[in-house]
Amino acid sequence: MSVQATVSAKDLAREKVRGLWIAIPTPFSADGRHVDDHVLAASVEHYVDGLQVDGIFCGGVMGEFWALSLDERKHVHELVVQQTAGRVPVMAQVGHHALSETVDLCEHALEHGVEFGIAMNPYYPPAPPPESVRAWYAALAAASPLPMFLFNTTYSGYTLAPDLIAELAELETVCGIKNPQPREHLLRVQELAGERIVVTDASERHWLELHVEHRFQALMSTPALALYQRPGSLPIVEYTRLADAGDLDGARALSDRLGAARDAFDRWMRAPWLERHAIPIAQLKAWLGLLGLPQGPVRPPLVPLSREQQLALARDLEAAGLV
């Protein structure tokens, strides 16, 4: 791979991975057997045109990638690119426990206009030693020129240390990281690698502080953009614009109004994982459904919310002024 390819990947991320990126679910048909193309296309339109997002992360954890066949994963990536039609960049989760399948997803992404891949930490065997992680990402960088983000998610079963991330940032195709980790870890990664790769967090709750005080250039990537906002009411978009315009008092005042929404997010989207290691996609789809954006069922081993849970969620959203 040429030096130019290295510069190109890292410069591309610096240029294009900015602002508010959304993580999206994969909608299924009522019986859960098929991806619902119509709903996915309509949802992407809602995110881009209605919510004014700056980028889309598809086929990730919130997209139930592990429950999709390889062909379905490719289909989702293709359809999202087609529907965005170049209006915003697309990042596709290409991680897989088999490196050959990851490379296949990268090749498909390049062929169909996906700007960035993102590969979550190798998750089998569980909690591999650093030398194994280095070898995996090095092999991926050697096999595909797709500009690549690291995805340091605890859903993989472990966390990449800042020093290891700094080493991986030397790889030619590695141009960024989604690093939803505690503040100390996040800022240490920024210190060690921020000049070489785009370092991002996934927490809307901390976005304004990171953007203003630490010059983080992107919120990567959260479903909160669709859970707290609707066309005509875009508080996250607006407080970010106010901050960028230098009106920090106005930005903070608008951000502070989202306290109840953030508390609901913590109860329904964070607590299930922290307390029971349950990935909260049923909660995400139920929340979106209450906002008028139904996404169909989840696939096993996930289970839908009970009737009682659905009613409790509806009450919380009503109390937060979201429905």
N, C-alpha and C positions, 0 to 999 in steps of 0.2 A: 504494500500500500504506500502511496507517495506521501511526501511531506504536504503537498497541496491538499490531499484528502484530509489530513489531520487538521490543517488550518480551516478547511471548508466546514468540517463537522462542528468544530468548536465555535467558529464564527457564526455558523447558521443558528446554533442554539442561542448565542448572545443576541442575535438579531431578532429571532422569531419567538423565543420562549419568554414572553412578557405578559404582564397583566394577569387576567383571571381565567384559569383553565378549569374546566369541569370534568369530573369523573362520572361516566354515565353507566346505567345498568343496561343489560340486554333484555329487551322485551320478548316474551314468548307467547305463543298461541294459548288459548284457554286450556288446552290439555297438556301444555308444557312440552309438546313434542317438536315444535318448530320455532325458529326465530320468526318473529312477526315483522316482516319487512316494512309493512305500511306504518306500523306504530313507530318503528325505529326511525324511519325517514321523517315522520311528522315530529318526533321528539327532537331530532337533530335540528330541524327547522325552528322549533321552539327555543332551543338553547342558543342558536346563532342569531336569529332575527329577534326573538322576543326577549331573551335574557342578555344579549349582547356580550357573550363570552368571547374571550380572546384566543381560545384553543380548546380542543376536545381530546380527552384521554379515553380511549375505548378498549374494550376487551380485557379490562383489568380485573382486580379483585371484585369491585362493585359490578363488573360485567359478567361474573360467574364463569370466568375463563376455563376453570377446571371442569365445568359441567358441559362444555362445548366440545364437539368433535373438531379435529383440525380443519376440516372443510368449513364448519360453521364459524370458527374463529376467523378464517380468511374472508368469509362472506360478510361478517360484521365489519371488518376493517374496510373492505371494498365499499360497502354501502354507505358507511359514514363519510368516506372520502368523496363519493359521488354526490352525496347530499350537501356537503359543505361547499362543493364546487369552487374551491380555492379561496373562499371568504375568510376562513381561519385555518391555521395549521392543525394537523392531526397527529397524535401520538398513539401508537398501538402497543399493547402489552404483548411481547413476543416470547416471554419466558416459558420454558417447558423443562421437565426433568430430563428429557433427552436432548442433547445438544443438536443433533441432526434435525430435530423438529423445530428447534429455535431458529436454526439457520434457514430452514424452509420457510418459516414465517417471515423472516427478514427479507428473503428474496422476493416473496410475494408482496411484501410491503413496498419494496423499492419499485416493483413493476406497476403498482397501482397508485402511486402518488402519496403514500404515507411519508410525512417529513421526518418523523422520529420514531425509533423503537424505544421501548423501555423493558428491561428484563429484571424481574424481581430476583432477589437473592436465591441462588440454587438451593432447592429445598429437599433434595434427597441425594445422598443420605442425610439424615437430620443433623443440623449444626455442624457442617464440615469445618475442618481446620482452615486457617487463613490461606495456606499454600494451595489447598484445593480450590478455594474461591478464586484466587488469583489465576490459577490455571484455567478455570472455566471461562472467566471473562477474557483472558488472553486468547483462548481458542476461538471464542466468538468474534473478537475483534479481527483476528486473522482470517476468519471465514466470510465475513460480511462487511461491506463498507457503510451499512446503514448507520446514520448518526444515532448514538445510543445513550439513553439515560439509565443510570442505576436506580433501583427501586428498593430502598432499605426499609422494608416493611417487616414488622414483627409477625405478620401472617405467615412468613416463611419459617418461623420457629426460632429465629435468632437475629442478632443485630450486627451489622458491619461496624467495626471500630473506626474512628476518624483516621487513624494512621493508615489503615488498610484502604479506606476510600481515597486517601491522598495518593497512594500507590496506583490504584486503579485509574485515577484521573490522568495518569501518564499515557494510558492506552490511546491509540490514535483516534478511535471512533467514539470513545467515551467523552460526552460533551455536557453532561449534567447529571443531577441526582435529585430524585424525590426522596426526602429524608425526614419522614414523620417521626422524629425522635425528640427527647427532652431538650429543652433550650440549651443547656450546656453542651450537649453533643452536637446540636445543630450549628451553634456558633463556632465550635471548634472545627467542624468540617469547613465552614466558610473561611475560617482563618487559614487552614492548611491547603485548601483546594480551590477557593473561590476565584482566584485569578485565572484558573485553567478551565474550570467547568462552571455551569450555572447551578448554584445550590438553591434548592427550594424546599419549602415546608408545605404541608397539606392542611394546616389548621387556619380556618377563617378567623377564629377567635384571636389569633396572634398576628394576622396578616398586616394590619395597619402599623403595628409597632415594628415588625420586621422590615416592612417596605420603607417606612420613614426613617427609622433610627439606624437600621443596618443595611439599607439599600438593596434588599432582596428585590429582584425584578419580576418575580412571578409567584403567584399562589398556585401550587401544583399538587394535585388537582383534587377538588372536593365536590361532593354532591350538594354541599350547602348552598351553592349558587342557585340550584333549582329548588331547594327546600325552603329558603328564606325569601325568595324573590318571585315575582311574576311580571309579565309585561305591564308597563306603566308604574310599577313599584320595584325599583332596582336599588335598594339602599347600599349594597356592596359596591356596585358599579359607581354609584354617586359618591360615596365617601372616598373611594379610590381616586376618582377624578378631582375631588376637592383637595385631597392631599397632594396630588401631582401639580395642582395649580397654586400650591402654597398656602391654602386655607386649612391649616391643621386644626384650629379650633372647631371649624365647621365639620371637618372630617370626623373628629373625635366625638362631637355631639351626635352626629348621625349614627356612627358606629355603636355608641352606647345604647341606642334604642333597640339594638338586637339582643339584649341580654336574655329576654325570655325565650327567644328562638334558639339561642345557643344553649340554654339550659335544657330545652327539649331535645336538642341534638345530643347533648351529653347523656341524657337518660335513654334515648332510643337508639342512638347510633354508636356510642362509645361504651356504655355500660355493658351491653351484651357480650362484647369481646373481652373487656377487662374482667368481668365477673365470671363468665362461663365459657370463654373462648368460642362464642357463637358469632359467626360472621353475620352482620345485621342487614342482609340484603332483603329479607322479607320485610323488615321495618322500613327500609328505603322505598321499596315498591309500594307499600301501603301508604306511606307519607305522600309520595307522588300521586297516588290514586286519589287521595283526599283533596289534592290541589287541582284535580282535573286532568292528570297526565297518567292514566293507568298503564302499567307495564307488564301485566299478566302475572302468572305465578312464578315461584322459584322452583328450581329443580332439586331433587334429592342429592345429597343428604340434608339440604335445608328444608325447613318446614314453614308453612304459612303461619301468620299470626292467628291466634284464637279470636273468637268473636269478642271476648272480654278485652283482649289486648287492643283490638282495633278500636273499640269504643274509648278505651283509655287514651290511645294516641289521638283520636279525634278531639277529646276534651282538652288535651294539652295543646294541640295546635290552635284550637279556638281561644284558649286562654292567652296564647302568645300572639293573637291577632293575625294568624296566618291563614285561617279559613273563615 
